[in-house]
Amino acid sequence: MKRNSDQPAFASLALLAFLAVPSFAEEPRPLKCDPAKVLGYEACAKCHQPEITQWQATPHFQTFDTLHRTPEAKAIAQRLGLRSVKRNDTCVKCHYTRQQNDATRGRLRVVSGVSCESCHGAAADWVNLHADYGGAGVTAATESPEHKQQRRQASIAAGMNNPSNLYLIARQCLACHTTPEEELVNVGGHNAGSAGFELVAWSQGKVRHNWQRTGGVQNAPSSLERVRVMFVVGTMADLEASLRAVAKATSAGTFGKTAAARAARAKQQLWAIQRLVDQPPLGEALDAVATVELRLGNREAITAAADAIGAAAMKLSEELTGAELAALDVLLPRPDTYKY
């Protein structure tokens, strides 16, 4: 994607990154993928065709044509009194990408399954920042390290879930893979989260798309150092998302019980991680959840714990290189267990 004339220069990138990088000590920004700002995967294909080709071989892409036809989806829709899976907000926000633009006279329409923008955020506000390598004639290969860092920060500030920050990606995954909708589970009979979801195993198989690290030559596996950070941050994001689901529960049904059990498992995993590597943000996260009661009516305290865990995960994602986490190798999922 070439730099357009209206894209900001390096100084503007630096100013935007300084002023607008989100504070995760405050309420985390919403995960909603705003249809009015969705450009569609075609906008990404201009620079990321190998990634698009890989995506088109995954269930994330295939759900657009297959999900609404499955007996399970039809049964859930019937229980909830829905006429169409593709026209219901609850279903669409996790299983599809929806767009609203002038071409549809402002109407919302589903344009793909789980797509680039489902994971990385609706792109209208950040795509030009993401594609600005520092001036005319500058490419990704010749971009300076300083500009690359500023570009990433500015893109994140504008709403991008950039993979350089693994927490932003992890929390986006867990926002759907914990199925945080009580009625959908208790009434519709939808699974209460993806059983066995673990960020490394579920993102490093067929879903992996790392051509940028090899200049488009091959879909490179993530380095061991990156996988270590992914494992830690993924566990924290799982705990955070599970707590948020518990906080939303209004009855002692499948939804609340499953979310509480998942939170308990993630907490135990985080304890296991901390015993092997002593990182202060891990202690902060565990302190936040140490005494909180996972019960109905305790929404404020549970949400506060989730906020603290999210802030700690954001901090770790920004600070860790993975080299300091070698002791965790005994806990990492084996490549032969990666999904798909």
Phi, psi and chi 1 to 4 in degrees:
 res  aa     phi    psi   chi1   chi2   chi3   chi4
   1 MET       -  116.2 -161.0  177.4  -67.6      -
   2 LYS   -79.2  156.0  -65.5 -178.3  179.6  179.9
   3 ARG   -74.3  127.2 -177.0  176.5 -176.0  -90.5
   4 ASN   -83.7  161.8  -62.6  -34.1      -      -
   5 SER   -66.7  -22.4   59.6      -      -      -
   6 ASP   -93.4    8.0   61.2  -13.7      -      -
   7 GLN   -80.0  145.8  -69.0  173.6  -32.3      -
   8 PRO   -69.8  148.1   25.6  -33.9      -      -
   9 ALA   -79.4  175.9      -      -      -      -
  10 PHE   -55.3  -43.0  177.6   40.8      -      -
  11 ALA   -62.1  -40.0      -      -      -      -
  12 SER   -66.4  -39.0  -62.1      -      -      -
  13 LEU   -58.7  -46.2  -82.3  174.0      -      -
  14 ALA   -63.3  -42.4      -      -      -      -
  15 LEU   -64.8  -44.2  178.9   61.0      -      -
  16 LEU   -63.0  -42.8  178.0   57.0      -      -
  17 ALA   -62.9  -39.6      -      -      -      -
  18 PHE   -67.8  -41.0  175.9   77.6      -      -
  19 LEU   -81.5  -31.9  -67.7  175.9      -      -
  20 ALA  -118.9    2.3      -      -      -      -
  21 VAL   -58.7  126.2  170.3      -      -      -
  22 PRO   -65.1  145.0   23.9  -32.9      -      -
  23 SER   -94.6  117.4  170.0      -      -      -
  24 PHE   -90.1    2.7  -77.4   77.0      -      -
  25 ALA   -76.0  -19.9      -      -      -      -
  26 GLU   -95.3 -171.8  -58.8  169.2   -0.8      -
  27 GLU   -59.6  125.0 -179.6   69.5   18.1      -
  28 PRO   -60.1  147.8  -21.3   32.5      -      -
  29 ARG   -65.5  152.1   67.2 -176.8  179.2 -167.9
  30 PRO   -65.5  153.9   23.1  -33.1      -      -
  31 LEU   -90.1   -5.2  -68.6  162.6      -      -
  32 LYS   -56.6  136.4 -178.8  179.3  177.7 -178.5
  33 CYS   -96.8   96.3 -173.8      -      -      -
  34 ASP   -61.9  114.3 -174.6   -8.0      -      -
  35 PRO   -57.9  -29.2  -24.7   35.7      -      -
  36 ALA   -69.8  -15.7      -      -      -      -
  37 LYS  -113.0    6.6  -63.8 -178.3  179.3 -179.0
  38 VAL   -80.6  128.5  166.2      -      -      -
  39 LEU   -97.6  -23.7  -59.3  179.8      -      -
  40 GLY    96.6  153.7      -      -      -      -
  41 TYR   -64.4  -20.3   71.1   86.7      -      -
  42 GLU   -60.3  -32.1  -63.1   85.1   -4.5      -
  43 ALA   -66.6  -30.9      -      -      -      -
  44 CYS   -80.0  -30.7  -56.0      -      -      -
  45 ALA   -63.2  -21.9      -      -      -      -
  46 LYS   -57.2  -35.5  -63.7  174.5 -175.7  177.7
  47 CYS  -116.7  -14.8  -67.0      -      -      -
  48 HIS  -126.6   44.9  -63.0  -73.6      -      -
  49 GLN   -61.5  -40.5 -174.2   55.9   54.7      -
  50 PRO   -60.2  -37.7  -25.5   35.9      -      -
  51 GLU   -65.8  -40.3  -71.2   84.5  -12.1      -
  52 ILE   -63.9  -42.6  -63.6  -61.5      -      -
  53 THR   -61.8  -41.2  -59.4      -      -      -
  54 GLN   -64.4  -44.4  179.5   70.9   18.8      -
  55 TRP   -58.5  -38.3  166.1   64.8      -      -
  56 GLN   -68.2   -8.5  -70.8  172.7  -28.1      -
  57 ALA  -101.0    7.6      -      -      -      -
  58 THR  -109.1  159.8   69.3      -      -      -
  59 PRO   -59.5  -27.2  -27.0   36.7      -      -
  60 HIS   -57.3  -41.8  -80.6  169.6      -      -
  61 PHE   -76.4  -44.3  169.3   80.7      -      -
  62 GLN   -68.1  -21.6  -65.3  157.7    0.6      -
  63 THR   -58.4  -25.9 -171.3      -      -      -
  64 PHE   -58.6  -39.9  179.2   77.9      -      -
  65 ASP   -97.6  -17.7  -69.2  -39.4      -      -
  66 THR  -111.8  -35.2   61.3      -      -      -
  67 LEU   -58.2  -49.3  178.7   70.0      -      -
  68 HIS   -66.9  -11.9   61.0  -71.1      -      -
  69 ARG   -94.3   -9.8  -64.1 -170.5  173.9   98.4
  70 THR   -74.6  146.4   65.2      -      -      -
  71 PRO   -58.9  -35.4  -23.9   33.9      -      -
  72 GLU   -64.2  -46.4  -65.3   84.2   -2.0      -
  73 ALA   -64.9  -40.8      -      -      -      -
  74 LYS   -63.6  -38.8  -69.7  178.3  179.4  178.4
  75 ALA   -67.2  -41.7      -      -      -      -
  76 ILE   -63.1  -45.2  -69.3  169.2      -      -
  77 ALA   -60.6  -40.6      -      -      -      -
  78 GLN   -64.7  -42.9 -175.4  175.2   26.1      -
  79 ARG   -62.8  -32.6  -66.5 -174.3 -161.0  107.7
  80 LEU   -91.1   -2.9  -67.3  171.9      -      -
  81 GLY    73.2   31.8      -      -      -      -
  82 LEU   -96.8  139.2  -53.5  178.2      -      -
  83 ARG   -84.5  -31.7  -65.9 -176.8   60.5 -173.8
  84 SER  -146.2  127.5  171.3      -      -      -
  85 VAL   -63.3  -36.6  169.8      -      -      -
  86 LYS   -77.9   -5.6  -78.3 -171.2  173.6 -178.6
  87 ARG  -118.9   17.8  -68.7 -174.4  176.1   88.5
  88 ASN  -114.8  129.9  174.9  -95.1      -      -
  89 ASP   -56.1  -44.0  -73.1  -14.7      -      -
  90 THR   -61.7  -43.5  -61.4      -      -      -
  91 CYS   -72.4  -44.8  -57.7      -      -      -
  92 VAL   -64.0  -39.5  166.1      -      -      -
  93 LYS   -66.0  -18.3   69.1 -178.8  179.3 -177.4
  94 CYS  -109.3  -30.2  -81.5      -      -      -
  95 HIS  -100.9  -11.9  -69.2  -65.7      -      -
  96 TYR  -141.8  170.4  -58.3   99.6      -      -
  97 THR  -115.0  128.4  -55.9      -      -      -
  98 ARG  -114.4  145.2 -169.9  160.7   50.8  178.8
  99 GLN  -131.5  145.3 -173.2  179.8   51.2      -
 100 GLN  -133.0  118.6  178.7 -176.6   31.9      -
 101 ASN  -151.0  179.1   57.1   30.0      -      -
 102 ASP   -63.3  -30.0  -66.5  -21.0      -      -
 103 ALA   -64.6  -25.4      -      -      -      -
 104 THR  -106.7   17.7   59.7      -      -      -
 105 ARG    53.2   38.5  -62.7 -179.6 -179.0  178.7
 106 GLY    83.7   -2.2      -      -      -      -
 107 ARG   -76.7  147.9  -67.3 -167.4  -58.3  -90.1
 108 LEU   -83.6  137.0  -66.1  173.7      -      -
 109 ARG  -143.5  145.0   66.3 -172.8 -175.8  103.3
 110 VAL   -78.7  125.5  169.2      -      -      -
 111 VAL  -111.9  -16.3  -66.8      -      -      -
 112 SER  -167.7  177.1   58.9      -      -      -
 113 GLY   -77.7 -141.8      -      -      -      -
 114 VAL   -75.4  109.9 -179.6      -      -      -
 115 SER  -116.4 -173.2   68.9      -      -      -
 116 CYS   -49.5  -49.0  -45.4      -      -      -
 117 GLU   -75.4  -21.7  -71.0  167.5  -74.3      -
 118 SER   -60.5  -36.6  -59.2      -      -      -
 119 CYS   -95.8  -39.9  -59.6      -      -      -
 120 HIS   -99.1   -5.1  -64.1  -70.8      -      -
 121 GLY    99.0  146.3      -      -      -      -
 122 ALA   -54.7  133.2      -      -      -      -
 123 ALA   -95.5   -8.9      -      -      -      -
 124 ALA   -54.7  -37.3      -      -      -      -
 125 ASP   -84.3  -15.5  -69.7  -18.0      -      -
 126 TRP  -125.5   -9.1   55.2 -100.6      -      -
 127 VAL   -61.8  -39.1   68.1      -      -      -
 128 ASN   -69.1  -37.6  -74.9  -15.7      -      -
 129 LEU   -62.8  -43.9  -65.8  167.3      -      -
 130 HIS   -61.8  -30.8  173.1   60.7      -      -
 131 ALA   -97.1    4.2      -      -      -      -
 132 ASP   -92.8  104.6  173.6   15.8      -      -
 133 TYR   -90.2   -0.3  -62.3  119.7      -      -
 134 GLY   124.2   13.6      -      -      -      -
 135 GLY   134.3  171.9      -      -      -      -
 136 ALA   -60.6  131.8      -      -      -      -
 137 GLY    84.5   -8.9      -      -      -      -
 138 VAL   -85.6  132.0 -176.7      -      -      -
 139 THR  -113.4  175.8   66.5      -      -      -
 140 ALA   -60.2  -32.8      -      -      -      -
 141 ALA   -74.6  -26.5      -      -      -      -
 142 THR  -107.8    0.1   59.2      -      -      -
 143 GLU   -62.3  139.7 -179.1 -176.8   23.1      -
 144 SER   -72.6  148.9   71.6      -      -      -
 145 PRO   -57.1  -36.7  -24.5   34.5      -      -
 146 GLU   -65.8  -44.2  -64.7   78.7   13.3      -
 147 HIS   -67.6  -37.6 -173.7  -87.2      -      -
 148 LYS   -59.7  -42.7 -175.6  175.2 -175.8  178.2
 149 GLN   -64.9  -43.9  177.6   63.7   17.4      -
 150 GLN   -64.6  -38.7  -65.4  -70.7   -9.8      -
 151 ARG   -63.3  -43.3  175.0  169.5   61.6   86.8
 152 ARG   -63.8  -45.0  -74.4  176.4  170.6  175.5
 153 GLN   -63.2  -41.3  -69.9  178.0  -17.9      -
 154 ALA   -66.8  -38.8      -      -      -      -
 155 SER   -65.2  -42.4  -61.4      -      -      -
 156 ILE   -63.4  -43.0  -70.6  171.2      -      -
 157 ALA   -61.3  -30.1      -      -      -      -
 158 ALA   -87.6    0.7      -      -      -      -
 159 GLY   116.5    3.5      -      -      -      -
 160 MET   -83.0  136.9 -178.7 -174.3 -172.6      -
 161 ASN   -89.7   85.4  -64.5  -42.5      -      -
 162 ASN   -77.9  133.5 -168.7  -68.3      -      -
 163 PRO   -65.1   -9.7   20.7  -31.7      -      -
 164 SER   -66.1  -21.5   63.5      -      -      -
 165 ASN  -112.6  102.2 -173.2  -59.4      -      -
 166 LEU   -66.9  -26.2  -74.9  166.3      -      -
 167 TYR   -64.7  -40.5  169.7   66.1      -      -
 168 LEU   -60.6  -38.1  -63.9  178.6      -      -
 169 ILE   -72.5  -44.3  -62.0  -63.1      -      -
 170 ALA   -60.0  -46.3      -      -      -      -
 171 ARG   -68.9  -27.7   71.1 -172.7  -67.7  -98.1
 172 GLN   -68.6  -42.2 -162.6   77.5    3.7      -
 173 CYS   -61.4  -49.5  -63.0      -      -      -
 174 LEU   -69.6  -22.0  -90.0  -57.2      -      -
 175 ALA   -61.4  -26.1      -      -      -      -
 176 CYS  -105.5  -36.6  -75.9      -      -      -
 177 HIS   -75.7    0.2  -77.1  -73.7      -      -
 178 THR  -103.1    0.7   47.6      -      -      -
 179 THR    44.1   67.7  -44.9      -      -      -
 180 PRO   -81.8   47.5   32.1  -34.8      -      -
 181 GLU  -131.9  110.1  -63.0  -69.3  -19.6      -
 182 GLU   -62.8  -47.1 -173.1  171.6   27.2      -
 183 GLU   -63.4  -38.0 -176.4 -178.2   17.3      -
 184 LEU   -58.2  -37.8 -177.1   59.9      -      -
 185 VAL   -84.1  -53.7  174.5      -      -      -
 186 ASN   -72.7  -33.2  -69.9   -7.1      -      -
 187 VAL  -101.0  -47.2  178.3      -      -      -
 188 GLY   -75.7  -22.2      -      -      -      -
 189 GLY    80.4   15.1      -      -      -      -
 190 HIS   -66.5  148.7 -167.5  -71.2      -      -
 191 ASN   -55.8  139.5  -68.1  -25.9      -      -
 192 ALA   -85.3   66.3      -      -      -      -
 193 GLY    98.2  160.2      -      -      -      -
 194 SER   -80.2  114.2  -59.3      -      -      -
 195 ALA   -62.7  130.8      -      -      -      -
 196 GLY    79.6    7.4      -      -      -      -
 197 PHE   -61.0  130.1 -178.3   91.6      -      -
 198 GLU  -145.5  130.4 -169.7  -78.3  -41.1      -
 199 LEU   -57.2  -45.8 -174.5   62.8      -      -
 200 VAL   -62.1  -53.8  174.0      -      -      -
 201 ALA   -63.7  -33.0      -      -      -      -
 202 TRP   -90.0   -7.4  -76.4   52.2      -      -
 203 SER  -116.2  -11.3   69.8      -      -      -
 204 GLN  -106.2    7.1  -62.7  -53.9  -67.9      -
 205 GLY   -94.2 -123.2      -      -      -      -
 206 LYS   -64.2  -29.0 -175.2 -179.2  -72.9 -171.1
 207 VAL   -70.1  -21.2  171.8      -      -      -
 208 ARG   -58.7  138.4 -172.3 -178.0   79.8 -119.7
 209 HIS  -147.8   87.9   45.8  -76.8      -      -
 210 ASN  -116.5   38.1  -71.6  -16.8      -      -
 211 TRP   -67.0  -25.9  -87.2  -87.2      -      -
 212 GLN   -60.0  -30.1  -67.8  -58.3  -59.6      -
 213 ARG   -75.8  -12.3  -61.6 -168.9 -170.9  115.0
 214 THR  -120.8   17.1   64.2      -      -      -
 215 GLY    65.6   27.8      -      -      -      -
 216 GLY    87.3    7.6      -      -      -      -
 217 VAL   -81.2  -43.4  176.1      -      -      -
 218 GLN  -152.7  160.9   62.3  177.5  -20.9      -
 219 ASN   -84.7   85.1 -172.1    7.8      -      -
 220 ALA   -71.8  138.3      -      -      -      -
 221 PRO   -63.4  150.6  -18.4   31.2      -      -
 222 SER   -66.5  149.0  -67.8      -      -      -
 223 SER   -66.5  157.9   67.6      -      -      -
 224 LEU   -59.6  -37.4  179.3   56.8      -      -
 225 GLU   -62.3  -43.7  -70.3   76.9   14.5      -
 226 ARG   -66.8  -39.0 -179.3  174.6  171.0   84.2
 227 VAL   -62.3  -38.7  167.4      -      -      -
 228 ARG   -60.9  -47.3  -68.9  167.2 -177.8  160.9
 229 VAL   -63.1  -41.2  178.5      -      -      -
 230 MET   -59.0  -40.5 -166.7 -178.5  -57.9      -
 231 PHE   -64.0  -45.9  179.4   70.4      -      -
 232 VAL   -66.8  -51.4  175.1      -      -      -
 233 VAL   -65.3  -36.6  171.7      -      -      -
 234 GLY   -63.7  -39.6      -      -      -      -
 235 THR   -64.5  -41.5  -60.6      -      -      -
 236 MET   -67.8  -40.7  -62.8  174.8   77.7      -
 237 ALA   -66.4  -34.0      -      -      -      -
 238 ASP   -65.0  -45.2 -160.5  -25.5      -      -
 239 LEU   -62.3  -44.2  177.8   55.3      -      -
 240 GLU   -60.3  -50.0  177.1 -167.0   -2.1      -
 241 ALA   -65.3  -37.6      -      -      -      -
 242 SER   -65.6  -39.5  -61.6      -      -      -
 243 LEU   -64.3  -40.3  -70.9  173.2      -      -
 244 ARG   -63.8  -36.3  -66.0 -166.1 -170.2  -75.5
 245 ALA   -66.6  -43.1      -      -      -      -
 246 VAL   -59.6  -42.3  174.4      -      -      -
 247 ALA   -61.6  -28.9      -      -      -      -
 248 LYS   -83.5  -15.0  -67.3  173.4   67.5  173.6
 249 ALA   -64.7  136.6      -      -      -      -
 250 THR  -115.3   -4.7   61.8      -      -      -
 251 SER  -147.0  162.5   68.3      -      -      -
 252 ALA   -86.3   55.4      -      -      -      -
 253 GLY  -100.0 -168.2      -      -      -      -
 254 THR   -58.9  -40.6  -59.4      -      -      -
 255 PHE   -58.3  -56.4  173.1   78.7      -      -
 256 GLY   -65.2  -41.9      -      -      -      -
 257 LYS   -65.7  -42.6  -69.8  178.2  179.3  177.5
 258 THR   -66.9  -41.4  -55.4      -      -      -
 259 ALA   -63.2  -41.8      -      -      -      -
 260 ALA   -64.7  -41.3      -      -      -      -
 261 ALA   -65.3  -38.7      -      -      -      -
 262 ARG   -66.8  -40.9 -177.7  168.4 -175.2  153.6
 263 ALA   -61.9  -40.4      -      -      -      -
 264 ALA   -63.7  -41.0      -      -      -      -
 265 ARG   -65.0  -43.3  -72.3 -165.6  -61.1  -88.4
 266 ALA   -64.7  -37.1      -      -      -      -
 267 LYS   -62.6  -44.4  179.1 -178.6  174.8 -179.2
 268 GLN   -63.2  -39.1  -70.9  -57.0  -47.9      -
 269 GLN   -64.0  -39.0 -177.7   71.7  -81.7      -
 270 LEU   -66.8  -37.0 -157.0   58.0      -      -
 271 TRP   -61.0  -42.9  -83.0  114.2      -      -
 272 ALA   -62.3  -39.3      -      -      -      -
 273 ILE   -64.5  -46.3  -70.6  170.2      -      -
 274 GLN   -64.5  -31.4 -165.8 -154.9   34.8      -
 275 ARG   -65.4  -24.9  -76.9 -166.5  -70.1  -91.3
 276 LEU   -96.1  -31.0  -67.4  173.1      -      -
 277 VAL  -134.8  128.4  -67.1      -      -      -
 278 ASP   -99.0   94.3 -175.2   16.6      -      -
 279 GLN  -117.4  126.0  -65.6  -69.8  -31.6      -
 280 PRO   -50.6  -42.9  -29.9   37.3      -      -
 281 PRO   -61.7  -27.7  -27.5   38.7      -      -
 282 LEU   -63.8  -43.5  -73.1  174.9      -      -
 283 GLY   -62.3  -39.1      -      -      -      -
 284 GLU   -62.9  -42.1  -66.5  168.6   12.4      -
 285 ALA   -65.6  -44.0      -      -      -      -
 286 LEU   -69.2  -35.5  -74.1  166.3      -      -
 287 ASP   -62.3  -37.5  -73.0  -14.6      -      -
 288 ALA   -65.2  -29.9      -      -      -      -
 289 VAL  -107.5   -0.8   76.4      -      -      -
 290 ALA   -59.0  -42.4      -      -      -      -
 291 THR  -116.6    0.0   59.8      -      -      -
 292 VAL   -68.4  136.2   67.0      -      -      -
 293 GLU   -92.4  124.8  -62.7 -180.0   51.6      -
 294 LEU   -87.5   79.5  -57.0 -173.9      -      -
 295 ARG  -138.5  161.0   58.1  173.3  173.4   80.0
 296 LEU   -62.2  143.4  -62.4  176.9      -      -
 297 GLY    84.4    4.2      -      -      -      -
 298 ASN  -112.0   33.6 -160.8   29.5      -      -
 299 ARG   -58.3  -45.1  179.7  167.8 -173.2  159.1
 300 GLU   -61.2  -46.6 -175.1  174.6  -16.7      -
 301 ALA   -67.8  -39.7      -      -      -      -
 302 ILE   -66.8  -42.0  -63.4  170.6      -      -
 303 THR   -64.6  -38.7  -59.5      -      -      -
 304 ALA   -62.2  -39.6      -      -      -      -
 305 ALA   -65.1  -42.3      -      -      -      -
 306 ALA   -62.0  -41.5      -      -      -      -
 307 ASP   -60.8  -43.3  -69.5  -14.3      -      -
 308 ALA   -65.5  -39.2      -      -      -      -
 309 ILE   -66.7  -41.2  -68.6  163.1      -      -
 310 GLY   -61.4  -42.2      -      -      -      -
 311 ALA   -63.8  -40.7      -      -      -      -
 312 ALA   -66.8  -39.2      -      -      -      -
 313 ALA   -65.9  -39.5      -      -      -      -
 314 MET   -61.1  -42.4 -177.6   70.8  172.0      -
 315 LYS   -63.2  -45.8 -172.0 -175.6  -58.4 -176.2
 316 LEU   -62.9  -41.1  -79.9  174.3      -      -
 317 SER   -63.1  -31.8 -170.2      -      -      -
 318 GLU   -81.6  -28.0  -68.3  173.8  -26.7      -
 319 GLU  -100.1  -32.5  -64.7  176.1   -6.1      -
 320 LEU   -82.1  143.5  -64.2 -177.8      -      -
 321 THR  -100.7  -19.6   66.7      -      -      -
 322 GLY   101.1  -24.2      -      -      -      -
 323 ALA   -64.2  -30.0      -      -      -      -
 324 GLU   -83.0    3.3   61.0  -81.9   84.1      -
 325 LEU  -114.3   21.0  -57.7  175.7      -      -
 326 ALA   -58.5  -28.9      -      -      -      -
 327 ALA   -65.1  -15.8      -      -      -      -
 328 LEU   -82.2   -5.4  -65.8 -176.9      -      -
 329 ASP   -58.1  -27.9  -69.5   -6.2      -      -
 330 VAL   -69.9  -17.7  -64.3      -      -      -
 331 LEU   -98.6  -15.6  -61.8  179.8      -      -
 332 LEU   -68.2  142.1  -60.3  179.0      -      -
 333 PRO   -65.0  143.0   23.2  -32.9      -      -
 334 ARG   -74.3  147.2  -57.4 -173.2  -45.7  -85.1
 335 PRO   -54.5  -30.5  -30.1   37.3      -      -
 336 ASP   -74.7   -3.2   62.5   -1.0      -      -
 337 THR  -102.8   -0.5   67.1      -      -      -
 338 TYR   -62.5  140.5  -70.2  174.4      -      -
 339 LYS   -68.2  141.6 -166.7  168.3  177.8   64.3
 340 TYR    66.8      -  -50.3  125.3      -      -
